Amino acid sequence: MQGFRLDTVQAAAALDHIRRGLDGYVAEPPAPKLPAWATKNRLTTDAHLMQVAASARLKLATFDTGIPGATLIR
C-alpha cells in the first residue's frame, strides 16, 4: 500500500483490522455452484456473489436488475 506508505506487515495488519470491523465479512466463500439462471459467462460472478451472500445469511444489494433474489438499489 504505497499510497499510505505502509510496508507489507503494516498493510496486512490494517487489512485485518478492517475485516474485523465489517459485519458480514466472508473469510472463506463457498465453492461456486451456478444456478439455472446463470447461463452466460457475464452472469457467473453475479451468481457466485449471490451464493456467497446467502452462505453468510446476507443479501446482495446491487444496481443490476438482472440478478434474481438480489436487493435492487434505486
TITOR-514000 format. One record per residue: residue in three letters; x, y, z of N, C-alpha, C, O, CB in turn. Coordinates in nm, 4 decimals. Glycine has a CB too. Layout:
BEGIN
    r      n_px      n_py      n_pz     ca_px     ca_py     ca_pz      c_px      c_py      c_pz      o_px      o_py      o_pz     cb_px     cb_py     cb_pz
  ALA         X         Y         Z         X         Y         Z         X         Y         Z         X         Y         Z         X         Y         Z
...
END
This chain:
BEGIN
    r      n_px      n_py      n_pz     ca_px     ca_py     ca_pz      c_px      c_py      c_pz      o_px      o_py      o_pz     cb_px     cb_py     cb_pz
  MET    0.0839   -0.1180    0.0000    0.0000    0.0000    0.0000    0.0885    0.1245    0.0000    0.0992    0.1963    0.0994   -0.0956   -0.0003    0.1218
  GLN    0.1508    0.1468   -0.1138    0.2447    0.2575   -0.1246    0.1801    0.3931   -0.0987    0.2434    0.4813   -0.0406    0.3076    0.2572   -0.2607
  GLY    0.0561    0.4109   -0.1404   -0.0102    0.5391   -0.1213   -0.0195    0.5791    0.0246   -0.0228    0.6978    0.0573   -0.1473    0.5349   -0.1809
  PHE   -0.0238    0.4798    0.1121   -0.0319    0.5067    0.2559    0.1032    0.4889    0.3243    0.1147    0.5057    0.4457   -0.1353    0.4151    0.3210
  ARG    0.2039    0.4554    0.2469    0.3402    0.4337    0.2964    0.3454    0.3245    0.4040    0.4093    0.3404    0.5080    0.3970    0.5643    0.3524
  LEU    0.2768    0.2144    0.3762    0.2776    0.1002    0.4672    0.3628   -0.0103    0.4069    0.3605   -0.0329    0.2859    0.1333    0.0496    0.4952
  ASP    0.4374   -0.0783    0.4915    0.5080   -0.1956    0.4425    0.4109   -0.3135    0.4422    0.2947   -0.2987    0.4801    0.6343   -0.2264    0.5297
  THR    0.4576   -0.4283    0.4005    0.3698   -0.5454    0.3878    0.3079   -0.5857    0.5207    0.1889   -0.6170    0.5264    0.4470   -0.6628    0.3304
  VAL    0.3854   -0.5854    0.6258    0.3352   -0.6243    0.7583    0.2290   -0.5255    0.8061    0.1250   -0.5658    0.8582    0.4513   -0.6319    0.8608
  GLN    0.2552   -0.3972    0.7886    0.1588   -0.2946    0.8308    0.0313   -0.3019    0.7475   -0.0784   -0.2850    0.8007    0.2210   -0.1543    0.8195
  ALA    0.0448   -0.3268    0.6172   -0.0726   -0.3380    0.5300   -0.1577   -0.4577    0.5690   -0.2805   -0.4484    0.5711   -0.0299   -0.3495    0.3831
  ALA   -0.0936   -0.5706    0.6000   -0.1683   -0.6902    0.6424   -0.2419   -0.6637    0.7731   -0.3557   -0.7073    0.7901   -0.0733   -0.8113    0.6586
  ALA   -0.1780   -0.5926    0.8654   -0.2425   -0.5593    0.9928   -0.3600   -0.4645    0.9708   -0.4642   -0.4782    1.0348   -0.1408   -0.4961    1.0900
  ALA   -0.3432   -0.3687    0.8805   -0.4525   -0.2757    0.8504   -0.5702   -0.3491    0.7887   -0.6852   -0.3227    0.8238   -0.4047   -0.1646    0.7560
  LEU   -0.5427   -0.4411    0.6972   -0.6495   -0.5190    0.6349   -0.7216   -0.6048    0.7380   -0.8443   -0.6136    0.7360   -0.5933   -0.6073    0.5231
  ASP   -0.6472   -0.6678    0.8275   -0.7085   -0.7484    0.9329   -0.7987   -0.6629    1.0211   -0.9078   -0.7062    1.0584   -0.6008   -0.8165    1.0179
  HIS   -0.7546   -0.5431    1.0547   -0.8347   -0.4506    1.1358   -0.9649   -0.4135    1.0633   -1.0715   -0.4103    1.1248   -0.7532   -0.3227    1.1682
  ILE   -0.9559   -0.3860    0.9346   -1.0747   -0.3516    0.8556   -1.1707   -0.4696    0.8508   -1.2911   -0.4525    0.8698   -1.0351   -0.3091    0.7123
  ARG   -1.1190   -0.5876    0.8260   -1.2038   -0.7069    0.8169   -1.2795   -0.7332    0.9465   -1.3974   -0.7684    0.9436   -1.1196   -0.8286    0.7813
  ARG   -1.2120   -0.7162    1.0605   -1.2782   -0.7405    1.1892   -1.3903   -0.6416    1.2150   -1.4833   -0.6715    1.2899   -1.1775   -0.7338    1.3024
  GLY   -1.3827   -0.5250    1.1543   -1.4849   -0.4229    1.1737   -1.6024   -0.4335    1.0784   -1.6975   -0.3560    1.0888   -1.4239   -0.2892    1.1600
  LEU   -1.5976   -0.5279    0.9858   -1.7047   -0.5419    0.8876   -1.8034   -0.6490    0.9286   -1.7644   -0.7621    0.9576   -1.6475   -0.5742    0.7509
  ASP   -1.9299   -0.6147    0.9314   -2.0328   -0.7164    0.9513   -2.0515   -0.7900    0.8200   -2.0611   -0.7277    0.7143   -2.1674   -0.6535    1.0006
  GLY   -2.0567   -0.9196    0.8262   -2.0829   -0.9979    0.7070   -1.9607   -1.0292    0.6237   -1.9751   -1.0751    0.5104   -2.1800   -0.9278    0.6239
  TYR   -1.8401   -1.0061    0.6753   -1.7196   -1.0420    0.6015   -1.7147   -1.1936    0.5894   -1.7333   -1.2641    0.6887   -1.5911   -0.9868    0.6715
  VAL   -1.6900   -1.2444    0.4699   -1.6842   -1.3886    0.4449   -1.5391   -1.4253    0.4165   -1.4887   -1.3998    0.3071   -1.7779   -1.4305    0.3254
  ALA   -1.4721   -1.4850    0.5146   -1.3303   -1.5181    0.5005   -1.3073   -1.6271    0.3969   -1.2123   -1.6198    0.3190   -1.2732   -1.5616    0.6341
  GLU   -1.3935   -1.7278    0.3956   -1.3777   -1.8378    0.3010   -1.5109   -1.8628    0.2318   -1.5967   -1.9335    0.2847   -1.3273   -1.9666    0.3725
  PRO   -1.5281   -1.8051    0.1140   -1.6546   -1.8235    0.0435   -1.6710   -1.9672   -0.0049   -1.5726   -2.0387   -0.0234   -1.6637   -1.7273   -0.0745
  PRO   -1.7945   -2.0085   -0.0251   -1.8187   -2.1446   -0.0731   -1.7722   -2.1612   -0.2177   -1.7584   -2.0634   -0.2913   -1.9676   -2.1795   -0.0613
  ALA   -1.7487   -2.2842   -0.2566   -1.7147   -2.3128   -0.3962   -1.8355   -2.2783   -0.4824   -1.9491   -2.3036   -0.4423   -1.6726   -2.4632   -0.4157
  PRO   -1.8127   -2.2209   -0.6003   -1.9254   -2.1799   -0.6851   -2.0128   -2.2978   -0.7291   -1.9634   -2.4019   -0.7723   -1.8735   -2.1071   -0.8077
  LYS   -2.1430   -2.2777   -0.7169   -2.2435   -2.3703   -0.7715   -2.3421   -2.2816   -0.8455   -2.4237   -2.2135   -0.7834   -2.3155   -2.4588   -0.6575
  LEU   -2.3349   -2.2822   -0.9753   -2.4145   -2.1890   -1.0535   -2.5609   -2.2304   -1.0621   -2.5911   -2.3465   -1.0896   -2.3570   -2.1764   -1.1920
  PRO   -2.6515   -2.1364   -1.0387   -2.7944   -2.1642   -1.0519   -2.8338   -2.1691   -1.1998   -2.7553   -2.1325   -1.2873   -2.8777   -2.0572   -0.9771
  ALA   -2.9537   -2.2137   -1.2256   -3.0017   -2.2302   -1.3630   -3.0040   -2.0987   -1.4411   -2.9887   -2.1001   -1.5632   -3.1405   -2.2908   -1.3619
  TRP   -3.0229   -1.9851   -1.3733   -3.0320   -1.8581   -1.4446   -2.8967   -1.8052   -1.4910   -2.8919   -1.7121   -1.5713   -3.0980   -1.7558   -1.3572
  ALA   -2.7878   -1.8619   -1.4428   -2.6536   -1.8177   -1.4835   -2.6099   -1.8929   -1.6085   -2.5224   -1.9794   -1.6039   -2.5510   -1.8394   -1.3691
  THR   -2.6727   -1.8580   -1.7197   -2.6485   -1.9298   -1.8448   -2.5425   -1.8656   -1.9328   -2.5038   -1.9235   -2.0343   -2.7757   -1.9405   -1.9217
  LYS   -2.4952   -1.7481   -1.8965   -2.3939   -1.6782   -1.9762   -2.2741   -1.6440   -1.8879   -2.2868   -1.6296   -1.7663   -2.4531   -1.5491   -2.0406
  ASN   -2.1582   -1.6313   -1.9510   -2.0354   -1.6013   -1.8758   -2.0498   -1.4782   -1.7883   -1.9993   -1.4763   -1.6760   -1.9192   -1.5820   -1.9709
  ARG   -2.1177   -1.3751   -1.8375   -2.1276   -1.2498   -1.7621   -2.2118   -1.2637   -1.6356   -2.2092   -1.1751   -1.5501   -2.1863   -1.1416   -1.8501
  LEU   -2.2856   -1.3723   -1.6224   -2.3708   -1.3927   -1.5046   -2.3047   -1.4762   -1.3955   -2.3584   -1.4877   -1.2853   -2.4994   -1.4587   -1.5461
  THR   -2.1888   -1.5345   -1.4250   -2.1279   -1.6240   -1.3265   -2.0837   -1.5502   -1.2001   -2.0992   -1.6025   -1.0898   -2.0090   -1.6954   -1.3881
  THR   -2.0294   -1.4306   -1.2147   -1.9877   -1.3539   -1.0965   -2.1087   -1.3150   -1.0129   -2.1067   -1.3264   -0.8904   -1.9092   -1.2278   -1.1380
  ASP   -2.2146   -1.2688   -1.0803   -2.3376   -1.2332   -1.0080   -2.3907   -1.3531   -0.9303   -2.4290   -1.3405   -0.8140   -2.4454   -1.1815   -1.1059
  ALA   -2.3928   -1.4683   -0.9945   -2.4443   -1.5895   -0.9300   -2.3587   -1.6279   -0.8097   -2.4111   -1.6660   -0.7050   -2.4493   -1.7058   -1.0304
  HIS   -2.2271   -1.6175   -0.8252   -2.1409   -1.6534   -0.7130   -2.1541   -1.5535   -0.5990   -2.1524   -1.5935   -0.4826   -1.9956   -1.6619   -0.7582
  LEU   -2.1671   -1.4254   -0.6288   -2.1872   -1.3261   -0.5231   -2.3177   -1.3518   -0.4478   -2.3232   -1.3347   -0.3260   -2.1875   -1.1840   -0.5822
  MET   -2.4217   -1.3925   -0.5188   -2.5475   -1.4291   -0.4523   -2.5258   -1.5481   -0.3592   -2.5784   -1.5513   -0.2479   -2.6570   -1.4622   -0.5569
  GLN   -2.4488   -1.6448   -0.4050   -2.4217   -1.7635   -0.3244   -2.3400   -1.7274   -0.1999   -2.3685   -1.7766   -0.0907   -2.3475   -1.8691   -0.4082
  VAL   -2.2396   -1.6427   -0.2158   -2.1580   -1.6003   -0.1019   -2.2447   -1.5261    0.0002   -2.2355   -1.5519    0.1202   -2.0408   -1.5101   -0.1491
  ALA   -2.3276   -1.4351   -0.0472   -2.4159   -1.3607    0.0429   -2.5091   -1.4561    0.1177   -2.5251   -1.4450    0.2393   -2.4981   -1.2565   -0.0359
  ALA   -2.5695   -1.5482    0.0463   -2.6621   -1.6431    0.1091   -2.5910   -1.7301    0.2129   -2.6483   -1.7619    0.3172   -2.7275   -1.7320    0.0024
  SER   -2.4661   -1.7685    0.1845   -2.3927   -1.8543    0.2785   -2.3652   -1.7825    0.4108   -2.3478   -1.8468    0.5143   -2.2605   -1.9004    0.2160
  ALA   -2.3613   -1.6490    0.4070   -2.3375   -1.5696    0.5279   -2.4673   -1.5107    0.5829   -2.4651   -1.4254    0.6716   -2.2378   -1.4572    0.4986
  ARG   -2.5802   -1.5573    0.5293   -2.7131   -1.5076    0.5686   -2.7262   -1.3566    0.5462   -2.7817   -1.2836    0.6283   -2.7405   -1.5407    0.7163
  LEU   -2.6724   -1.3129    0.4311   -2.6788   -1.1725    0.3907   -2.7574   -1.1632    0.2608   -2.7926   -1.2649    0.2012   -2.5358   -1.1114    0.3741
  LYS   -2.7845   -1.0408    0.2175   -2.8494   -1.0183    0.0883   -2.7540   -0.9381    0.0019   -2.6860   -0.8475    0.0501   -2.9870   -0.9444    0.1043
  LEU   -2.7495   -0.9719   -0.1250   -2.6696   -0.8962   -0.2199   -2.7486   -0.7736   -0.2618   -2.8615   -0.7856   -0.3095   -2.6309   -0.9828   -0.3432
  ALA   -2.6902   -0.6557   -0.2442   -2.7524   -0.5301   -0.2877   -2.6811   -0.4859   -0.4148   -2.5581   -0.4855   -0.4200   -2.7445   -0.4186   -0.1756
  THR   -2.7576   -0.4486   -0.5173   -2.6977   -0.4179   -0.6463   -2.7812   -0.3165   -0.7236   -2.8989   -0.2951   -0.6945   -2.6810   -0.5451   -0.7282
  PHE   -2.7178   -0.2549   -0.8224   -2.7883   -0.1679   -0.9168   -2.8361   -0.2490   -1.0363   -2.9129   -0.1983   -1.1181   -2.6973   -0.0518   -0.9634
  ASP   -2.7926   -0.3728   -1.0481   -2.8233   -0.4595   -1.1611   -2.9615   -0.5225   -1.1447   -2.9886   -0.5896   -1.0451   -2.7163   -0.5686   -1.1756
  THR   -3.0484   -0.5003   -1.2433   -3.1846   -0.5548   -1.2366   -3.1915   -0.7017   -1.2763   -3.2971   -0.7635   -1.2627   -3.2766   -0.4745   -1.3257
  GLY   -3.0828   -0.7587   -1.3245   -3.0881   -0.8948   -1.3769   -3.0403   -1.0028   -1.2833   -3.0047   -1.1114   -1.3292   -3.0099   -0.9020   -1.4985
  ILE   -3.0379   -0.9775   -1.1529   -2.9912   -1.0784   -1.0580   -3.1083   -1.1236   -0.9716   -3.1484   -1.0520   -0.8799   -2.8755   -1.0229   -0.9695
  PRO   -3.1635   -1.2409   -0.9993   -3.2778   -1.2899   -0.9217   -3.2446   -1.3043   -0.7741   -3.1433   -1.3643   -0.7383   -3.3250   -1.4234   -0.9764
  GLY   -3.3296   -1.2495   -0.6886   -3.3135   -1.2609   -0.5441   -3.2306   -1.1512   -0.4807   -3.2255   -1.1416   -0.3580   -3.2526   -1.3905   -0.5120
  ALA   -3.1650   -1.0674   -0.5614   -3.0829   -0.9589   -0.5066   -3.1731   -0.8411   -0.4705   -3.2820   -0.8258   -0.5258   -2.9727   -0.9148   -0.6084
  THR   -3.1271   -0.7593   -0.3783   -3.1982   -0.6379   -0.3408   -3.1558   -0.5270   -0.4354   -3.0371   -0.4956   -0.4450   -3.1705   -0.5990   -0.1924
  LEU   -3.2500   -0.4682   -0.5042   -3.2218   -0.3653   -0.6021   -3.2058   -0.2299   -0.5331   -3.2922   -0.1871   -0.4566   -3.3332   -0.3596   -0.7077
  ILE   -3.0947   -0.1638   -0.5611   -3.0698   -0.0285   -0.5102   -3.1178    0.0679   -0.6162   -3.0776    0.0588   -0.7322   -2.9174   -0.0048   -0.4759
  ARG   -3.2049    0.1614   -0.5764   -3.2594    0.2578   -0.6739   -3.2067    0.3956   -0.6505   -3.2421    0.4884   -0.7232   -3.4104    0.2605   -0.6686
END
